[in-house]
């Protein structure tokens, strides 16, 4: 609205969007002042637990709901007053929502027919799409008579056929079994690269988000907590919820001794002082919480140089790796994950005194 | 025992279990079958036989084989010169019955579909309330409801009084004893029979499919014609059949609202068994009504199937 800077930005611009649902007398704030820029041709994931507002944001972009506040722009022009059938945006629904009264090919052709494309072009595009999702053989099959994975592919082809600028995917893989899900993850990534369409992908599965996305926005309770590349999100969580939701994490209470640039020296309650990365705009002094991923630390002999002392309470064998749970001084439990490589002959016994060596650069201070 | 024969044993037992299940389900339907045979097929057979007998002088039948009744359904002989002509009186009543029933079905569909759609899109709790309201007319006797309509549309009725008080008309509009009155009455009476099956279909409709339609550039109209209508068609077909068939044989509504002039088939049949004292003719007319219903059904179902195939 009068902002010329954002007016030319390609991609999706979500600006201060809120969505309030009236549920009887109570109002539920599904989205709370959310702002995010999704770049053109990006594989962008909205990740969060159920009820965090990720699907609501997707539905706002699609046009099925309208925002209570704020606006959404596509390539610089506002979408606010466009009904869903005028938005160059297509959706792959969680339930697939294939038309049961049409064949596979008819489903894929639907969007093109509605756009009034000439018959020859529709025919050609449908064939291309069938090829793209490898469903040529089942083109005349009724959609009720194909498997879940095949329905998934048809839903994808149907949404891609009109060549939208943005493809919205609402937990499209959640109904598939593990093996098929892995296959489809690779398939989706391939399709996104080949078509160059912006993908906005909604999921609650952190592994799915990490393996597929260019960037991830982690959401909780209607807010975006952190936006970044999978590596950023995993290695440098800035928020307790983000650190906890994605992967396993050790939380340690500490106090900042000194801060310089993006790094600080912190003294742990457990005793030792270590280096840690500071979050942008976070606390630079006083009591803080730091996080360390279990695989970023390793066990050492008691009293090794720079090691946190503790007592080994539990050893859990996982095949590829082993989890060691160590009780630190001060009472916190710290999990160390070590790979079971060959020649890794070190053996630790339960209830023995051990040391924990935290890898340099592994500790991250949380914003709050 | 070799494993193969073990397999065969299992399938044998399965199939015999299945047969038992089939036998059991036949058992369950036996009471209904008995009622159907004695209360529907039996009397129907009697009506068919009566239509080929001679009329008794004071009603009833004379057990003599005759095609007179069937002849009279379609043709009449002039009382003076005995020339043969089509039975205008009968045929015009048949034609009026078909026309009015068809119009009733169309109007009930036009009014019933939006109603059913409205109810199906309400929250779950208020849906039950709405359905309850739809069924309220069934609590009252048909005759009383028909007289109530009469109270609304007769010359001194609510509509005419209101229009005259407002000065819109000077003298009452004659609505009673017209085809219009019959139509109003039949649409009112049969509307719930249209709403209920369409609602049942709409309630099963996955509204995410409607969203998918919008998402794929279909306008509201296109979503309606390409997604909603094809998916709700079973309900529309059922509703239309449920309205058309009883409308064709309607008796009370045309009798009360149509008067003596605007008869429908039901009234004509009653006349033959009553004042007309021509039971065979009444029976033949009844069988004609049955034939019309069956022909209409065959055409309707075929048409619906063909259209369905076109969409698939």
Interface residues (C-beta under 8 A of the other chain):
Chain A: X62 X63 X64 X83 X84 X85 X86 X89 X90 X91 X93 X95 X97 X98 X99 X100 X101 X102 X103 X106 X110 X111 X114 X115 X142 X158 X159 X162
Chain B: X206 X208 X209 X211 X212 X213 X214 X215 X216 X217 X218 X219 X222 X226 X227 X230 X231 X308 X311 X312
